Amino acid sequence: MALDSISSTGEEEKMTRKPNTWPGVRETLEPVSRDPFRAPTSEPAVIAPGKETPGGAAATLNPKCHREQVTVLCKMCWTGNAVFLPFDSCSRKRTLGMVKSLLPVLDWLPKYRVKDWLLSDVISGVSTGLVGTLQGMAYALLAAVPIEYGLYSAFFPILTYFIFGTSRHISVGPFPVVSLMVGSVVLSMAPDERFITPSSNGSALNTTMLNTINTEARDAARVLTASTLTLLVGIIQLVFGSLQTGFIVRYLADPLVGGFTTAAAFQVLVSQLKIVLNVSTKNYNGVLSIIYTLIEIFQNIGNTNLADFIAGLLTIIICMAVKELNDRFKHKIPVPIPIEVIVTIVATAISYGANLEKNYNAGIVKSIPSGFLPPILPPVAMFSEMLTASFSIAVVAYAIAVSVGKVYATKHDYTIDGNQEFIAFGISNIFSGFFSCFVATTALSRTAVQESTGGKTQIAGIISAGIVMIAIVALGKLLEPLQKSVLAAVVIANLKGMFMQVCDIPHLWRQNKTDAVIWVFTCTVSIILGLDLGLLAGLLFGLLTVVLRVQFPSWNDLGNIPSTDIYKSTKNYKNIEDLQGVKILRFSGPIFYGNVDGLKKCIKSTVGFDAIRVYNKRLKALRRIQKLITKGQLKATKNGIISDAGSSNAAFEPDEDIEDPKELDIPTKEIEFQVDWNSDLPVKVNVPKVPIHSLVLDCGAVSFLDVVGVRSLHRIVKEFQRIDVNVYFASLQDHVIKQMERCGFFDNNRKDIFFLTIHDAILYLQNQVKDQEGQDSILETITLMQDCKDPLELMEGKMTQDELDVQEEAMRSLAS
């Protein structure tokens, strides 16, 4: 059935009250003083729950009052002549809720089950702390800072996340991808070339000048750059969280993140490969930096240190093998084997016992200062040089943390607040920036250890921070003989999960080819251009695919499944009936300025003709017919146009003559005769046939319209009405109809062209056809009566024929 009214008032039921009364207060309140603090004399000044009015009547509240009333009553507000005091309990609950949202630790810590959870958190914290200590040292190599600063970065962020974070299971600290992005900024702002100092070598008579790198000044500058970047990233994350912009991570789709992290893993592998081989190369940064690094590594591969190479290779093999055993037998092993810790202890002992540095020139850690550094304020003047990179690092660090956090939150049936996570990591990085740390997020391997070893809450995180603190204060000296190649091998061994994402491409290609292309494109561009530009290019490419899919949405020509009210695509389904004289088009997408041309092409393909071309051809034919009538070569009668010869009227045939634009200006209202455009015409104008009388647009999948879209729909309706084809709309959503109403669509269009479903529109059209056929039969009878000399003869003839039919039916019944 047609929708006579397409807009609802949407007005809620209004509450009425008597003067000087409030809904829910039973007694009528008399006018009171405007000063709520002046003592009442004869009239009530303040009405509060449970207090009596001076007249003795208690002003009580209706328990069934709406939430809006309670909200207003909870505020100190004037209502008429009465003042309502705030509800103390409501204010306390609201304040407590706000405090708990800002400090989630106040929500979960009082509910902590000491007997059930403490032992699990202690075991998990110790295991995670050992792994975090080694990974902090290893990831410091990626960030291009001394190793001890990796320990600081594994300690300080945990302290603040414990208070502000909402995830119970993630392990906060360095992550290889983010560390590599930090390292690229550090190397670009503090390269080795800036710290080359000339030094003399030889006697006074034979002196040669050598260029050496002032490593002390270089390391100090790089630490300062990394801490400044960390502070800026924290500020950006805090601002994003305060503005409630946690939704931006949704634009980092899973295929994009997968391709980006795989490319980052490849870059991490190349950066650590030179440490495993102990081959010196330049620090390349920017476009094609990874290619240049690989070329220089292979050029200098003859200088490989065998002691470092063997130690690194054995570490990679042993770590990956044991990790595989941990994954396969995780249900049987109560605690995963901390292979990184075991390998590090063994490697340190071997390096110390064999004196690898002296005997084989192996690269070792050398010195790890004990204790903490005092907090310092990073130079804010450097912000402008690293602002662009800090945005990408802030978003990537947040996206990784939230993605991992949501996985374990879903597994353990709780939720995390995306905006609060932004705030938590922002505060953590700001706090860490004052203590010479680099950017922190979460590492997949550490988080997996913390969760698999039984971690229940962030108490495990605090305990892991305690283990890292012990390493900083007391165990630094013991790790000085450790080879750097072992730390680099630990990093490479933890990249297995990222590299295994390549196996997802065939499966992703079968599921969605567009997502597979996004994965491959992001990975390739991130490897070639670098992580910063690669992430931006991948994000823009992903958004481009969305725009293209919206700009070129799918559409279908629908038909009816016999004896049902279901309409399906005529291309995808068999035994679909095409309705005579009606075409149904389903447009699956929004209608806006970017795809209105696509909508018109879909309509043209569905109906089989161009409405504008048909209209122009008809105008041209009418002009010629009018000329011939004026010359007396044609005669217009009530039965049509009389002519001896006609020309074929096939659709889309080439014209023999060129159209004159002036001929298209003839208004149809000046033509006083009717033409059957689907028959042969007496003029040589190829007017396309129009085999339909109605077009139904199924707009159930139209999510929104803009002004251009509404204007285009109005133009489409008018173009088809000019050639005697009516356009109807079905299944439009309410907000789309309201948008059409706001844009003035119904100023020149009727509302009865809208229907709830396609079937309603088809039933309406079928009834219209039946009514038209009935009217045509009546007109035919009237015409015959007018043409007949004696109307009674016509009636008698009909009666005689009816009688014969009755007699014939009676004879048949007797014969049977």
Salt bridges, closest charged atoms under 4 A:
ASP107 OD1 - LYS111 NZ 3.31
ASP192 OD1 - ARG218 NH1 3.27
ASP192 OD1 - ARG222 NH2 2.73
ASP219 OD1 - ARG218 NH2 3.30
GLU324 OE2 - ARG328 NE 3.30
GLU324 OE1 - LYS496 NZ 2.36
GLU340 OE2 - LYS323 NZ 2.71
GLU451 OE2 - LYS411 NZ 3.09
GLU451 OE2 - HIS412 NE2 2.95
GLU480 OE2 - LYS477 NZ 3.46
ASP557 OD2 - LYS583 NZ 3.77
ASP655 OD2 - LYS617 NZ 1.69
ASP657 OD1 - LYS620 NZ 3.37
ASP657 OD2 - ARG624 NH2 2.08
GLU659 OE2 - LYS617 NZ 2.95
GLU663 OE2 - ARG623 NH1 3.53
ASP698 OD2 - ARG586 NE 2.64
ASP752 OD1 - ARG750 NE 2.85
GLU808 OE2 - ARG812 NH2 2.77
